[in-house]
Amino acid sequence: MANENNAKAKTHVKLRRAALGLLAALAIVVVAFLAYASTYSRATARAEAALAGSDSVRVTATANGYLFDGPGTENALVFYPGGKVQCEAYAAQLESIAEKGTDVFLVRMPLNFAFLDMNAADSILGSGEYHYSHWYVGGHSLGGAMAAVYAADHTSELDGLVVLAAYPTKSLRAPGFRMLSVYGSEDGEVDKLQSHADLRPDDYAELVIEGGNHAQFGDYGAQDGDGVATISVEEQQELTANAVAAFTQGE
């Protein structure tokens, strides 16, 4: 009996040590991730200025971001920001889309990572507060990829998906569902952005912005691994806004 009790005690000690080791390893991973997330790209002065709105666009704070409310009343886009990018960095781009007739909800993500809240669009679409005839989700880079995952699970509730420098990883092939992909010719990952054609819906549109790169869909500065743009931020975002507004308005 004594030997049996000793064996059980040793087993408990080993299990306790293993559990403590796992907790320590987990704590290290969490601390490392938080340290990694604490360094992110911040909005430039141009983006910050766009938060004031314009004569035709009213910008208001929502529970988890901003609403860019322009002259349009029928179409709305829920937008997920790129990874490690302050959401406000997209203000100028989204204000331009709203000015052209499609209202935009910009969603703030936990620690600036859209994968931590892929279903963020639910808080807007399911709130009952907004009554648009046509809903789209979309985003930039990691945000676009996560918006695509959300869209794949909600094709019956949405009219389509808009991705900027991103691509889907789940099938979007559903009746009546639409997709627009916009990316720059100088994007550092242009090959990836042209992949996964088998996941796209039949109603698919693509715009390659000549001279555009990955980072200039927002206003947060240069990005590691990106190509060098040969057009201005303003030109790239204006071309994007024209394409997104036309697509979401069924043109």
Secondary structure, DSSP 8 states (H G I E B T S, - for coil): -HHHHHHHHHHHHHHHHHHHHHHHHHHHHHHHHHHHHTS-B---HHHHHHTT--SS-EEEEETTEEEEE-S-SSEEEEEE--TTB-GGGGHHHHHHHHHTT-EEEEE--GGG-GGG-TTTTHHHHTSS----SEEEEEEETHHHHHHHHHHHT-TTT-SEEEEES---SS----TT-EEEEEEETT-TTHHHHT--GGGS-SEEEEEEETT--SGGGSSS---TT----SS-HHHHHHHHHHHHHHHHTT-
